[in-house]
Amino acid sequence: MEPLTVVFICAGLIGLYALRTRVGIPSSHSILPFQGGLLYRRGCPVREVGPGRHRVFVGREKIIFLDKRPMQVNVERRGVTLADGATAVYGFTASAEVRDVRKALYSSANYTQLPGFVTLCVTRTVLNRSQSSQIRYAQPALTEEIVNACRSRLAEAGFELLSFRFSHLVVAAPPPAN
């Protein structure tokens, strides 16, 4: 080979290497039908991406994946003090799913734990403000109040509450007096 050809080849390779570090290495990612994602370019969110095959340039772009399937929450045998001093024992099941990928990713460090945390906090707060007579005679109204509060708080975080149901809710008998 002639020396001039070698210089052009070396200059071309150096140029390709410099271009690759600037533009990135082309790659593709497949997002499954039950997933969603958020495309980042140079550290800034660009757009939401749905199911399918997406081309990204590694080093410059990144896709954060998110599972959009419904998440189940099961809480059993919890106790709460009521407004009148009595104790209620409760358990519930709930389910929620992601509606807004961007809000869900930014809502907490681990988005899968957020529906459980919100439903547990709201349930404890509502029951803590209730009287034992409300638990005995007005459980549907308490359930509706919990569902409405959970829906609004979860919607702020990009989720939708699909269902909520008490598995049990009873006022515990007071301990025997000595």
N, C-alpha and C positions, 0 to 999 in steps of 0.2 A: 504494500500500500504506500501511496505517496504521503509525505508528511502533511501536506495541506488537507488531505482527506481525513487523516487521523485527527487533526485539529478541529475540523468541522464536526466530526462524529463526537468528539469529547465535548465541544461547545453545545452541541444538540442535547447530549445526555445531561449535562449540567443544567441546561435550560429546562428540560423536562422535569428534572428533580426539583428545581426551584418552582416550577409551575405546579407540580404535584403538592408541594408543601403549602402553597398559596391557595390552590383551588380545592385540594383534598383528593382522596382516593375514592373513585366511584364504587358504590356498593348498593345493594338493594335489600329491603326488608319486607317480609310478608306479615301483614296484620290479619289475624283470623277474624271470622264473622262476629265473634263475641267480644272483640277487643276494640279499643280506640287508642288514639295516640295524639301526641302533641309534638310538632316538628319545631326544633330549635335551630337557629342559624347564628353562629358565632355567639352563643349563649343567650340569645333573645328568642322568646316564643314567636313563631311566625304564623302558624295556623294549625287547626285540628286536622288530623288525617283519620280516615275511616278504614274499613276492611279493604284488603287488596294488596297489591305489590307497589312499593314506593321506592324510588331511587333517591339516595342520599350520597353526599360526599363526605366520607369519614375524615375527621379532623376539622371540618367546618360546620357540618350539620349533624344532628342527633335526633332520634325519635325516642320519646319516653312512652312506653306502652302502659295500658291500663285495662284491667279486666272489667267489662261492663255487665257481667252476669249478676243476677240478684244475690245479695248477701243475706244470710240468715243470722238472726240474733236469738239466742235462747238464754234466758236468765231464770234460774230456779232458786227457791228458798232464800229470798232476801227479806229482811225486816226493816221497817221504817216506823218512826214515832209519829203519831198523828197529832193534830192540833189540840185535841182534848186529852192528850197524855197516854192514850191507849197505843198498843203496838199492832201493826198489820204485817202479815206475812204474805208475800206475793211472788209471783213468777209470771213471765210473759214470753211470747214468741213474736218476732217481728221480722220483716224483710224489707230491704231497700235496694235500689239500683242506681247506678250513675246515669245522670242525664246531661250534665255539662262537664266534659273532660277537663277543661282548664280549671274550673272552680274546684273540682274534686282533687286534682293534683296539688293545688295550692292550699287546700283546706287544712291539711295536717301532714305530719311526717309520714304516717301510714294511713292512707285513705280507707283501707279496708276495716279499720277499727272505729272509724268515725260514727257510722250508724248505730253501733252498739253503745258507744259512749253517750250519744245524744239521747237515744231512747231511754237509757238507764237514768240519766240526769233529769230528764223531763218527768219520767214516771215518779221518781223519788220526790221531786219538787211538788208535783200535783198532789200526791198522796200525803206529803208532809203538811200541806195546807188544809187537808180534809178532816172532817169529823168521822168518828166511827159509825154514826148513823148514816152518813152518806155512803160509806162502803157497804153497809148492810142493805140499803134500800135504793141507792141510786148509782149502781155500778155502770150502767150504760152511759150516763152523763159524764162520769169520771173518764171512762174510756174515750168518749168523744173529745173531751178537753185535752187528753193526752195526745190523741191522734192529730188534732189541729195544731197543737204546739210543736209536735215532732215534725209535721209536714213543713211548717214555716221555717224551722231551724235547719232542717235538712236541705230545703230548697236553696237557702242562702249558701250552702256548701256544695251545691251541684248535684244533689241526690233527690230521689223521689221515694217517699214511703209507700210501699206496696200493701203492707198489711201490718196490723197490730192486734194481738189478742192476749188477754190474761189467761194463763193456764190455771192459776188459782189466785184468789185474793180473799183473805179471811182476816177478821180481827182476832188476834190471839187473846186467850184468856189471861187475866192478870195473874201474876204469881201469888201463891198462897201467902197470907199475912202470918207472921210468927207471933 
